[in-house]
């Protein structure tokens, strides 16, 4: 059994090194071999230039292919895995094209695991843990009024005037600002065309409570079923979103105003120009610590009174081990690889597991990656 790890970008290295150091048979594939050597050449000589045909030929039944490449490679690699009887792991959201492979994966007896990084990934584990605890409590009642939040953000450990710093090209961040979102607010579907039209304040229950700006992102609604909120539940709020430093919206006001005016090829060119400027002015310096804050909370109320309310909160920052973001994305990926090898995740297309044993074990590992990890009981 061989692990074929494809991609050695900034967010891939700690998990990859963990698997190699644990003694697994790992082949490293990267589009630029020299960059891969710089990352893991001290641990392995089996580093190859990524090529889909070569990877497909190398796959054997029971192997695992990991795609930490850009998202447009995931489905093709997963299809190759199905054809060769191998498993597949990525940290990315499950695209419709990936979801469509579920039946074929089950027939082939292989597992295609996605959404096992930070966000998506650790946030899912926290949600499953809270939902299991709530369902097991005396307070559980679908007719309760429920409020669910999940906010995650990569932010500078040392705040800067721009209230944000970039680990890689800012273009992706700028493009995401043009994306709509769907969530539940005040018991009804809430569609937002631009994030800056939905910014609110959230106080994270850290050891010293801290205020952040938050906004919904993507489409939260499919995760209601994923997390186990039934159609018969009363839901007042359900939102998965992004967390930013307090003052971010003010610092970015001119950016929002300009993005709103951009369209077509000229708009894309201007976005690239803006991205280049932000990279020059607001990239992380060598060795500068980043920070990741993740809060997932579930509250249940009956007759206006809170009967159950817990928040899973994590605070992590860069240290001598490297960036927090890289640890929190890639180490869970490596855990998913080991789970797939061990047959702990059923064949088919899956996001981060809800199995209580896996959730507990993985969160114990997450606790070693973060400087602070706690379940806060607000109703205690």
Buried (B, 14 or more C-beta within 10 A) or exposed (E): EBBBBBBBBBBBBBBBBBBBEEEBEBBBBBBEBEEBBEBBBEBBEEBBEBEBEEBBEBBEEBBBBBBBBEEEBBBBBBBBBBEBBBBBBBBBBBEEEBEEBBEBBBEBBBBBBBBBBBBBBBBBBBBBBBBBBBEEBEBBBBEBBBBBBBBBBBBBBEBBEBBBBBBBBBBEBBEEBBEBBBBBBEEEEBEBEBBBEBBEEBEBBBEEEBEBBBBBBBBBBEBBEBBBBEEEBBBBBBBBBBBBBBBBBEBBEEBBEBBEEBEEEEBEEBBBEBBEEBBEEBBBEEEBBBBBBBBBBBBBBEEEEBBBBBBBBBBBBBEEEBBBBBBBBBBBBBBBBBBBBEEBBEBBBBBBBBBEEBBEBBBEEBEEBBEEBBBBEEEE
